[in-house]
Amino acid sequence: MEKLVYLDNAATTYPKPAIVYEKMDYVNRYLCFNVGRGSYKGARESADIVDETRKLLAELVKTEKPQYVVFSPSATIAFNVIVNGLEWDISKNVFVSPFEHNAVLRPLYSIAQKNGARLFELPFNKESFEFDAKAAKLLFEEHKPDYVFITHVSNVTGYILPVKEIAELARKYGAVVILDAAQSLGFVEVDLMELGVDIAVFAGHKNLYGPLGVGGFIINSCSNIDGVLKDAIFGGTGSDSLNLEMPRDLPGKFEAGSPNIVAIAGLNAALKWLKENIEEIRSKKKKLTLELVGELKNLGVKLYIPSDLESHIGIISMNVEGFRPEEVSLVLDRRFNIATRAGYHCAALVHRFLGTVEFGGTLRISLGYFNEKREIEYFIESLKSIVF
């Protein structure tokens, strides 16, 4: 196939809706001004785009306070701001799932090395991926949790974790619960109040269909975490400039430096497109996922997905007997022009959990709205030519 078949949407969705490219080009040419640093018309219009984007994100997670939406250059930087803003000492216990991304794990590991905090892994069944609430309760009894970090959707297996159940249990012990919604927001419903999380971190360039260069976090307006979370990045905010301390109000407390107005404008356009098309996006992606999983099962490859496909979105990890994942990915790319991802996918713990370290990780196929059935069929035929 001459046209690229892109099956790496968990890394970043591609292509973006046409309106995203158009909005970014327009803003880059005519409205690329420094938000909050000028009172002239162009700066005001740029600020209006940022404010509207906050409102769109707040609406998506069902909060009425857009000032609780904090922008950063990426979800990774957002996690670093959060982790470095929390209180840490040798008494702190932090729990993570085995499905966490290194954007969470590496900042936590660094903090633990410096301050002596203890890291624990939440228990999950290795076959079904189900959360073991009974075992978790015993762990919490022995090691009272201070912070619990949970990914909403695994970037390796596509598993949708039971966030509400985990958060409900953790909050009984007074824990702060932080959600990684990088893979979920825009496809899986994220209601901060309903889920019971204090903060949700988002990436603009995945299931929100925005560009690279914008992410952030959203604070639950019913949480007191903003009073607990210390400043972690310092600099100009365009407000209270004679004060050498960071402002106390949100979102300025966590938004030092010039915002990426071009990326935020792209996200703005993407969110409006998403709002109009979200049900169609969900329906199409679910249908393609079921078709792909069915075909892969018929091929007899090893799949690393949850047993209940209702707890799964279109991210599928697999291995082909007799091949390392990077070998299959390379052939798919060079011979068939199919883009996939091979390796450990920036997720250290999950490959130990799955037992895939010795294989070099997995081959990952991740679907997006712009994939078509004929591309799935072409991928399967291409894979067959490698396997058989």
Buried (B, 14 or more C-beta within 10 A) or exposed (E): EEEEBBBBBBBBBBEBBEBBBEBBEBBEEEBBBBBBBBEEEEBEBBBEBBBBBBBBBBEBBEBEBBBBBBBBBBBBBBBBBBBBBBBBEEEBBBBBBBBBBBBBBBBBBEBBEEEEBEBBBBBBEEEEBBBEBEEBBEBBEEBEBBBBBBBBBBBBBBBBBBBEBBBBBBBEBEBBBBBBBBBBBBBBEBBBEEBBBBBBBBBBBBBBBBBBBBBBBBBBBEBEBBEEBEBBBEEBBBEEEEEEEBBEEBBBBBBBEBBBBBBBBBBBBBBBBBEEBBEEBBEBBBEBBEBBBEBBEEBEBBBBBBEEEEBBBBBBBBBBEEBBBBBBBEBBBEEBBBBBBBBBBBBBBBBEBBEBEEBBBBBBBBBBBBBEEEBBEBBBEBBEEBBE
